[in-house]
Amino acid sequence: MKQSREFLILLFATVMTISSLYAPQPVQPMIAEEFGLSMSQASLLTTATMVPLAVAPVFYGYILESVSAGRVLLFSLAFLSVCQFMFFFSNTFYLLVGVRFLQGCAIPAVLTGIMTYIADTSEKSNVQKNMALYISATIFGGFAGRFFSGLIAHYAGWRVMFMILGVSLAFAVYLIRTLPENKTTLAKMNPHAAMEILSQRLFTMIYIMIFFMFFMFAAVLNFIPFRLRQINPDAGELLIGIMYTGYIMGIAMSVNVMKIIKLLGSELRTVFAGLTSFVLSLVLFISGDTRLMFLGMFVFCASMFLSHTAAAGYVNKIADRHKGVTNGLYVAFYYSGGALGSILPGLIYEDFGWHSFILFLGVLMTSAILTGRIVLRGHMRRNT
């Protein structure tokens, strides 16, 4: 796939979809105050979306074995657009959570469809590059959703952002209608495809490391607004939104991932280098100095997205068939980590404090890295 109009449409749809996923995070303290909620209750707005994201991608992956990605994208984006308007008009917290759950059912269809469309329409030599551009769009969407949510909430209230997202997603639906069908996706559905992929140690270990990576990432980004409020009770939505500026470092990592892979020698070495830097960056969040935490966000996000970009491109590169299910499993492991990470570490934070929260995440991620190195050492040696 060339960087054509069709590719730009896919990137725009990606940005809007990811923005809708993360827009509630900066305003969770505001919503908690409005509805009289605890920190863990407010975090359900993120968890409710992550739960279907952890399960549905595999189902959509099977669908994409026999239905065109363009058609899946069209209907899922339209449904996601409607959900934004529903969120805007919701007047109870439980209704907000219900709408977020529905969004979580639509988002994996969009993401799995886009990844599959790119993988199917790219030459094999360009898969890593095109997937890196796709991940750049997810990174920008994650930043834009959080930053503009905080900014707009500061000036116009937290609901307005979701009306803007609804209109933007409706425009994405209009653009997706112009995409050509990716006929190469169509094939006879194989119900054993997921087990066939997971029976391969390389795929399974990458998926597991991606699970723990996003577990830690979601935990820090979901609860840092509450940490900022703990440090400075006057911290508003604008300051919280600015704290996510480090997220844009992921774009620099994703667009330069091919150079970094070449420098380090392989995709797997790049994944492990990123994960190691990722866990070490937690040290910068221990202090109560918001300036140091702001700096930590840049290292934290750059490291995470370096690993994520290298891993996503690599699994698509080595997958000779069942690309829909391969991507569905990747997205499922990724967001299942996010679903658990968006709520479970918060219980540790509430009961034992921020330092215990950071220590728990560090030990968990370090264990995943060491296990991954041991399991994949033989494969890495064979490919050097």
C-alpha positions as semicolon CSV with decimal commas, in nm:
position;residue;x (nm);y (nm);z (nm)
1;M;0,000;0,000;0,000
2;K;0,134;0,340;-0,095
3;Q;0,078;0,653;0,114
4;S;-0,225;0,726;-0,098
5;R;-0,560;0,888;-0,029
6;E;-0,696;0,550;0,087
7;F;-0,415;0,510;0,338
8;L;-0,471;0,862;0,474
9;I;-0,841;0,781;0,521
10;L;-0,746;0,476;0,727
11;L;-0,510;0,686;0,937
12;F;-0,778;0,951;0,997
13;A;-1,026;0,682;1,106
14;T;-0,759;0,542;1,338
15;V;-0,694;0,879;1,502
16;M;-1,063;0,942;1,565
17;T;-1,123;0,589;1,697
18;I;-0,835;0,598;1,944
19;S;-0,930;0,953;2,048
20;S;-1,276;0,825;2,142
21;L;-1,118;0,547;2,348
22;Y;-0,903;0,771;2,567
23;A;-1,096;1,100;2,579
24;P;-1,257;1,025;2,922
25;Q;-0,923;0,972;3,104
26;P;-0,827;1,335;3,176
27;V;-1,181;1,422;3,287
28;Q;-1,232;1,122;3,518
29;P;-1,169;1,332;3,832
30;M;-1,428;1,586;3,706
31;I;-1,683;1,309;3,636
32;A;-1,606;1,152;3,975
33;E;-1,685;1,482;4,148
34;E;-2,003;1,536;3,946
35;F;-2,144;1,190;4,026
36;G;-1,989;1,146;4,373
37;L;-1,761;0,854;4,281
38;S;-1,442;0,702;4,420
39;M;-1,124;0,679;4,209
40;S;-1,176;0,311;4,128
41;Q;-1,541;0,369;4,037
42;A;-1,451;0,650;3,796
43;S;-1,187;0,428;3,635
44;L;-1,471;0,199;3,521
45;L;-1,516;0,440;3,229
46;T;-1,187;0,308;3,092
47;T;-1,229;-0,052;3,207
48;A;-1,579;-0,083;3,058
49;T;-1,434;-0,009;2,716
50;M;-1,125;-0,225;2,758
51;V;-1,317;-0,542;2,855
52;P;-1,483;-0,599;2,514
53;L;-1,158;-0,481;2,352
54;A;-0,991;-0,775;2,524
55;V;-1,234;-1,033;2,386
56;A;-1,396;-0,909;2,066
57;P;-1,086;-0,871;1,843
58;V;-1,047;-1,247;1,799
59;F;-1,413;-1,272;1,697
60;Y;-1,367;-0,988;1,450
61;G;-1,049;-1,152;1,330
62;Y;-1,251;-1,456;1,227
63;I;-1,507;-1,234;1,057
64;L;-1,228;-1,068;0,862
65;E;-1,130;-1,409;0,727
66;S;-1,454;-1,413;0,527
67;V;-1,587;-1,053;0,513
68;S;-1,411;-0,753;0,359
69;A;-1,236;-0,520;0,603
70;G;-1,395;-0,218;0,432
71;R;-1,746;-0,339;0,512
72;V;-1,656;-0,414;0,874
73;L;-1,501;-0,069;0,908
74;L;-1,806;0,105;0,765
75;F;-2,058;-0,041;1,009
76;S;-1,834;-0,035;1,318
77;L;-1,736;0,330;1,265
78;A;-2,099;0,430;1,219
79;F;-2,193;0,256;1,544
80;L;-1,899;0,418;1,724
81;S;-2,011;0,760;1,603
82;V;-2,360;0,703;1,745
83;C;-2,206;0,601;2,079
84;Q;-2,036;0,940;2,114
85;F;-2,370;1,119;2,089
86;M;-2,519;0,875;2,340
87;F;-2,232;0,953;2,580
88;F;-2,294;1,325;2,537
89;F;-2,660;1,294;2,636
90;S;-2,616;1,038;2,920
91;N;-2,730;1,174;3,257
92;T;-2,631;0,892;3,497
93;F;-2,292;0,735;3,560
94;Y;-2,413;0,383;3,493
95;L;-2,550;0,491;3,158
96;L;-2,208;0,641;3,080
97;V;-2,046;0,307;3,168
98;G;-2,298;0,120;2,950
99;V;-2,226;0,342;2,651
100;R;-1,852;0,299;2,704
101;F;-1,903;-0,078;2,697
102;L;-2,082;-0,047;2,363
103;Q;-1,793;0,164;2,233
104;G;-1,559;-0,112;2,340
105;C;-1,755;-0,354;2,122
106;A;-1,711;-0,132;1,816
107;I;-1,350;-0,017;1,857
108;P;-1,184;-0,359;1,809
109;A;-1,376;-0,406;1,484
110;V;-1,230;-0,078;1,359
111;L;-0,874;-0,148;1,475
112;T;-0,861;-0,511;1,365
113;G;-1,019;-0,414;1,032
114;I;-0,766;-0,138;0,968
115;M;-0,467;-0,356;1,061
116;T;-0,595;-0,635;0,838
117;Y;-0,668;-0,396;0,550
118;I;-0,312;-0,261;0,572
119;A;-0,156;-0,608;0,600
120;D;-0,358;-0,742;0,305
121;T;-0,292;-0,449;0,073
122;S;0,077;-0,394;0,154
123;E;0,371;-0,559;-0,013
124;K;0,552;-0,782;0,236
125;S;0,861;-0,558;0,229
126;N;0,644;-0,259;0,329
127;V;0,431;-0,421;0,601
128;Q;0,658;-0,304;0,887
129;K;0,672;0,051;0,751
130;N;0,297;0,080;0,692
131;M;0,216;-0,076;1,028
132;A;0,450;0,178;1,190
133;L;0,254;0,460;1,026
134;Y;-0,069;0,303;1,152
135;I;0,069;0,290;1,505
136;S;0,181;0,653;1,469
137;A;-0,183;0,735;1,404
138;T;-0,292;0,540;1,716
139;I;-0,033;0,733;1,918
140;F;-0,148;1,069;1,786
141;G;-0,507;0,966;1,851
142;G;-0,422;0,871;2,210
143;F;-0,252;1,205;2,265
144;A;-0,521;1,410;2,087
145;G;-0,804;1,238;2,270
146;R;-0,648;1,305;2,611
147;F;-0,505;1,652;2,543
148;F;-0,807;1,802;2,370
149;S;-1,044;1,638;2,616
150;G;-0,867;1,817;2,901
151;L;-0,844;2,141;2,703
152;I;-1,208;2,145;2,591
153;A;-1,332;2,037;2,936
154;H;-1,142;2,330;3,090
155;Y;-1,325;2,582;2,874
156;A;-1,656;2,419;2,774
157;G;-1,726;2,125;3,006
158;W;-1,646;1,757;2,965
159;R;-1,940;1,663;2,740
160;V;-1,851;1,884;2,442
161;M;-1,551;1,670;2,342
162;F;-1,779;1,373;2,276
163;M;-2,008;1,570;2,048
164;I;-1,702;1,672;1,845
165;L;-1,587;1,309;1,831
166;G;-1,930;1,196;1,714
167;V;-1,927;1,441;1,422
168;S;-1,565;1,352;1,331
169;L;-1,639;0,980;1,330
170;A;-1,945;1,039;1,111
171;F;-1,714;1,213;0,864
172;A;-1,478;0,913;0,881
173;V;-1,772;0,689;0,786
174;Y;-1,835;0,905;0,480
175;L;-1,468;0,872;0,379
176;I;-1,452;0,495;0,442
177;R;-1,738;0,448;0,193
178;T;-1,495;0,550;-0,083
179;L;-1,240;0,276;-0,005
180;P;-1,206;-0,012;-0,254
181;E;-1,290;-0,358;-0,123
182;N;-0,987;-0,560;-0,013
183;K;-1,086;-0,884;-0,186
184;T;-0,761;-1,052;-0,080
185;T;-0,900;-1,085;0,273
186;L;-1,176;-1,322;0,174
187;A;-1,119;-1,687;0,258
188;K;-1,294;-1,982;0,415
189;M;-1,326;-1,927;0,789
190;N;-1,100;-2,157;0,991
191;P;-1,223;-2,201;1,350
192;H;-0,888;-2,351;1,453
193;A;-0,682;-2,054;1,331
194;A;-0,638;-1,900;1,676
195;M;-0,508;-2,224;1,829
196;E;-0,281;-2,274;1,530
197;I;-0,126;-1,931;1,590
198;L;-0,103;-1,967;1,969
199;S;0,064;-2,307;1,936
200;Q;0,368;-2,123;1,801
201;R;0,590;-2,017;2,091
202;L;0,712;-1,702;1,915
203;F;0,363;-1,559;1,866
204;T;0,242;-1,657;2,213
205;M;0,539;-1,502;2,396
206;I;0,510;-1,177;2,202
207;Y;0,139;-1,161;2,283
208;I;0,206;-1,221;2,654
209;M;0,471;-0,949;2,673
210;I;0,236;-0,710;2,491
211;F;-0,031;-0,794;2,750
212;F;0,191;-0,694;3,043
213;M;0,329;-0,393;2,856
214;F;-0,016;-0,242;2,808
215;F;-0,120;-0,347;3,159
216;M;0,149;-0,119;3,299
217;F;0,093;0,154;3,042
218;A;-0,283;0,170;3,106
219;A;-0,229;0,170;3,482
220;V;0,003;0,471;3,483
221;L;-0,195;0,674;3,231
222;N;-0,530;0,595;3,390
223;F;-0,432;0,689;3,746
224;I;-0,187;0,971;3,693
225;P;-0,471;1,230;3,690
226;F;-0,558;1,120;4,046
227;R;-0,189;1,133;4,145
228;L;-0,167;1,490;4,015
229;R;-0,477;1,583;4,214
230;Q;-0,320;1,415;4,519
231;I;-0,001;1,620;4,481
232;N;-0,185;1,941;4,394
233;P;-0,559;1,953;4,472
234;D;-0,589;2,258;4,244
235;A;-0,462;2,067;3,937
236;G;-0,726;2,117;3,669
237;E;-0,817;1,936;3,350
238;L;-0,585;2,159;3,144
239;L;-0,278;2,066;3,350
240;I;-0,375;1,699;3,338
241;G;-0,415;1,717;2,960
242;I;-0,071;1,878;2,926
243;M;0,082;1,594;3,129
244;Y;0,002;1,361;2,839
245;T;0,225;1,562;2,601
246;G;0,495;1,298;2,637
247;Y;0,264;1,069;2,443
248;I;0,377;1,232;2,118
249;M;0,723;1,076;2,165
250;G;0,563;0,757;2,046
251;I;0,522;0,910;1,702
252;A;0,895;0,974;1,678
253;M;0,961;0,614;1,779
254;S;0,712;0,460;1,538
255;V;0,820;0,654;1,227
256;N;1,186;0,577;1,299
257;V;1,137;0,217;1,405
258;M;1,298;0,076;1,089
259;K;1,619;0,271;1,158
260;I;1,619;0,155;1,520
261;I;1,560;-0,208;1,419
262;K;1,849;-0,184;1,175
263;L;2,070;-0,032;1,445
264;L;1,984;-0,296;1,706
265;G;1,993;-0,585;1,461
266;S;1,641;-0,734;1,480
267;E;1,278;-0,668;1,566
268;L;1,294;-0,880;1,883
269;R;1,601;-0,696;2,013
270;T;1,414;-0,372;1,956
271;V;1,112;-0,503;2,148
272;F;1,327;-0,598;2,448
273;A;1,527;-0,273;2,439
274;G;1,204;-0,075;2,447
275;L;1,056;-0,283;2,730
276;T;1,371;-0,249;2,941
277;S;1,370;0,130;2,906
278;F;0,996;0,122;2,971
279;V;1,025;-0,039;3,312
280;L;1,327;0,174;3,412
281;S;1,129;0,491;3,339
282;L;0,904;0,414;3,637
283;V;1,176;0,561;3,859
284;L;1,081;0,907;3,728
285;F;0,728;0,869;3,863
286;I;0,828;0,795;4,223
287;S;0,891;1,160;4,308
288;G;0,611;1,401;4,386
289;D;0,775;1,655;4,156
290;T;0,533;1,710;3,866
291;R;0,818;1,837;3,645
292;L;1,002;1,509;3,686
293;M;0,682;1,318;3,616
294;F;0,630;1,528;3,304
295;L;0,979;1,428;3,185
296;G;0,907;1,068;3,281
297;M;0,607;1,065;3,051
298;F;0,831;1,127;2,749
299;V;1,062;0,834;2,831
300;F;0,773;0,611;2,937
301;C;0,573;0,666;2,617
302;A;0,872;0,655;2,382
303;S;0,981;0,319;2,525
304;M;0,636;0,164;2,517
305;F;0,562;0,264;2,160
306;L;0,902;0,152;2,036
307;S;0,822;-0,199;2,159
308;H;0,463;-0,185;2,040
309;T;0,552;-0,069;1,688
310;A;0,828;-0,326;1,645
311;A;0,609;-0,610;1,778
312;A;0,299;-0,525;1,572
313;G;0,496;-0,502;1,249
314;Y;0,689;-0,818;1,328
315;V;0,385;-1,043;1,388
316;N;0,233;-0,922;1,059
317;K;0,563;-0,978;0,881
318;I;0,600;-1,339;0,994
319;A;0,230;-1,430;0,958
320;D;0,196;-1,610;0,625
321;R;-0,180;-1,660;0,662
322;H;-0,475;-1,588;0,894
323;K;-0,377;-1,223;0,917
324;G;-0,720;-1,126;1,048
325;V;-0,695;-1,370;1,340
326;T;-0,326;-1,283;1,395
327;N;-0,415;-0,917;1,433
328;G;-0,726;-1,001;1,633
329;L;-0,516;-1,193;1,886
330;Y;-0,262;-0,910;1,904
331;V;-0,532;-0,652;1,974
332;A;-0,704;-0,888;2,220
333;F;-0,390;-0,947;2,429
334;Y;-0,302;-0,578;2,408
335;Y;-0,636;-0,455;2,538
336;S;-0,694;-0,736;2,786
337;G;-0,379;-0,604;2,954
338;G;-0,529;-0,257;2,934
339;A;-0,862;-0,372;3,080
340;L;-0,699;-0,523;3,388
341;G;-0,437;-0,249;3,413
342;S;-0,700;0,022;3,415
343;I;-0,857;-0,101;3,739
344;L;-0,657;-0,363;3,938
345;P;-0,349;-0,148;4,013
346;G;-0,588;0,125;4,125
347;L;-0,695;-0,096;4,415
348;I;-0,329;-0,112;4,524
349;Y;-0,303;0,266;4,486
350;E;-0,613;0,323;4,700
351;D;-0,510;0,082;4,976
352;F;-0,130;0,110;4,985
353;G;-0,036;0,435;4,809
354;W;0,141;0,550;4,495
355;H;0,485;0,402;4,575
356;S;0,342;0,052;4,622
357;F;0,151;0,103;4,296
358;I;0,476;0,183;4,109
359;L;0,666;-0,104;4,277
360;F;0,395;-0,355;4,183
361;L;0,406;-0,248;3,818
362;G;0,787;-0,258;3,808
363;V;0,808;-0,611;3,949
364;L;0,537;-0,739;3,716
365;M;0,692;-0,592;3,400
366;T;1,044;-0,701;3,494
367;S;0,921;-1,058;3,542
368;A;0,755;-1,053;3,199
369;I;1,074;-0,924;3,032
370;L;1,298;-1,184;3,196
371;T;1,058;-1,468;3,111
372;G;1,033;-1,347;2,753
373;R;1,411;-1,334;2,715
374;I;1,450;-1,688;2,844
375;V;1,175;-1,832;2,624
376;L;1,280;-1,648;2,306
377;R;1,656;-1,669;2,350
378;G;1,684;-1,967;2,118
379;H;1,480;-1,797;1,847
380;M;1,684;-1,477;1,874
381;R;2,009;-1,672;1,839
382;R;1,884;-1,848;1,527
383;N;1,800;-1,512;1,368
384;T;2,131;-1,332;1,440
